[in-house]
Amino acid sequence: MGKILAREFLWLFVALVFALPLGIGFLWFLGFTPETVNLQKEEKSYIFWLYLLGYLVSFLGIYIVRFVAMSIKTLTQPPAPVEEEE
């Protein structure tokens, strides 16, 4: 049980770290970079919320991809051989 909990904590930490640049990439994809847009102070707060949205979507996406990969791995493993009793 402890090993499973430690693995989940590690995946949580990895997903949180990898979601940071993906959130910035989300803003870049939408075209909101400091070099391309001259924004007012009120509009900059919207950029923060868009970044937060991109961060959360990236975090959830990482976990969904992880669960899909884990499911495929589980489904493609051959069944364990059954020991027959004599």
C-alpha positions in Angstrom: 0.0 0.0 0.0 2.8 2.4 0.8 4.5 1.8 -2.5 1.3 2.6 -4.4 0.8 5.8 -2.4 4.4 6.9 -3.0 4.1 6.3 -6.7 0.9 8.3 -6.9 2.5 11.2 -5.0 5.4 11.1 -7.4 3.1 11.2 -10.4 1.2 14.1 -8.8 4.4 16.1 -8.4 5.6 15.3 -12.0 2.2 16.3 -13.4 2.3 19.6 -11.4 5.8 20.4 -12.7 5.1 19.4 -16.4 1.8 21.4 -16.4 3.7 24.7 -15.8 5.3 24.9 -19.3 2.3 23.4 -20.9 0.2 26.2 -19.5 2.5 28.8 -21.0 2.4 26.8 -24.3 -1.4 27.1 -24.1 -1.1 30.9 -23.9 1.4 30.9 -26.8 -1.0 28.8 -28.9 -3.7 31.4 -28.3 -1.3 34.2 -29.3 -1.0 35.9 -25.9 2.7 36.5 -25.6 4.3 39.8 -24.3 6.0 40.4 -27.6 2.8 40.2 -29.7 0.1 41.8 -27.5 0.1 45.2 -25.7 -2.5 44.8 -23.0 -4.1 47.0 -20.4 -4.0 46.2 -16.7 -7.5 44.8 -16.6 -6.8 42.6 -19.6 -3.7 41.2 -17.9 -5.9 39.6 -15.2 -7.7 37.8 -18.0 -4.4 36.4 -19.2 -3.8 35.0 -15.6 -7.1 33.2 -15.7 -6.4 31.9 -19.2 -3.0 30.6 -17.9 -4.7 29.0 -14.9 -7.2 27.3 -17.3 -4.3 26.1 -19.5 -2.5 24.8 -16.4 -5.5 22.9 -15.2 -6.3 21.4 -18.6 -2.6 20.4 -19.0 -2.6 18.8 -15.5 -5.8 16.8 -16.2 -4.5 15.8 -19.7 -1.3 14.4 -18.2 -3.3 12.3 -15.7 -5.7 11.1 -18.5 -2.8 10.1 -20.7 -1.3 8.3 -17.7 -4.4 6.4 -17.0 -4.9 5.4 -20.6 -1.4 4.1 -20.9 -1.8 2.2 -17.6 -5.1 0.7 -18.9 -3.5 -0.4 -22.2 -0.5 -1.9 -20.3 -2.9 -3.8 -18.1 -5.0 -5.1 -21.0 -2.1 -6.2 -23.1 -0.3 -8.2 -20.4 -0.8 -11.9 -20.8 -2.7 -13.6 -18.0 -0.6 -15.1 -15.3 -0.3 -18.9 -15.6 -2.6 -20.8 -13.3 -1.0 -23.5 -11.2 -2.8 -26.8 -11.3 -3.3 -28.8 -8.1 -2.6 -32.5 -8.3 
